[in-house]
Structure formats: C-alpha cells, structure tokens
Amino acid sequence: MTIDRIVHSAAGTMILASLALTRWHSPNWIWLTVFVGANLLQSGLTNWCLMSRLLAMAGVPDGSACGVGGSARGLSREG
C-alpha cells in the first residue's frame, strides 16, 4: 500500500468508527469526526499531512492519490 491509500483508509475508518460510537456509545464521539474532517480540510488547503510525513519516515512508498500514478498522472498533449 502507498501513503495516500493508507491515509485515505485511516481517515475513512476513523470517521465511520466515530459515527458508530456517536450513535451507540456517546454523542461526544462526534468530536472525533469533526477533528478528522478539519484535518482533511487543512491537508487539502496546505498540502501538508502529519500522518503522510510519519509514514514517509517509516519507509512506506509514496503514491499518487485516487489511483492516478506515475506516467498516467495526466493526459499527454504531445503529437
């Protein structure tokens, strides 16, 4: 797995888990959803993510988001 896939999977898992905990345990778990959402927004605006940095330092391979990788990153206008 690549850094982007791990970050997206972790964020989705945290959101779903916090919503389930909000529903069946305590309404205060909604703050975990708010925290994850705020971090996703901050990451989108600043292009900086602590989890991505930590995974990179751990040696996890880098990858492009949403299945776009390497040479398939954009359409070529050559020719």
Secondary structure by P-SEA (a helix, b strand, c coil): ccaaaaaaaaaaaaaaaaaaaaacccccaaaaaaaaaaaaaaaaaccccaaaaaaaaaccccccccccccccccccccc
